[in-house]
């Protein structure tokens, strides 16, 4: 894949991750919404190619979902401390672990040192 196409794919996956993360947070209070958000998150994560493009998806998801962890100006939270809220936070941890586990390591030089 050329550099421009790889950058476009990475940007698209970053936006997709942000959209899926935001949608998951919005529907997580409803039981079926949490299940649907988790399924969409994991399906897109597995479908994204391993490596840097999967990292772009994961960063988009975690940043978008993480934005809602902080208190709003009114003093309330979007992700509350209930089982559904903890499930979303756990899903974010799963996203981070799967993304970090598939990032390529440093390349080894071929030839004598």
Helices and strands as residue ranges (DSSP letters): H 3-27, H 31-47, H 52-67, H 83-102
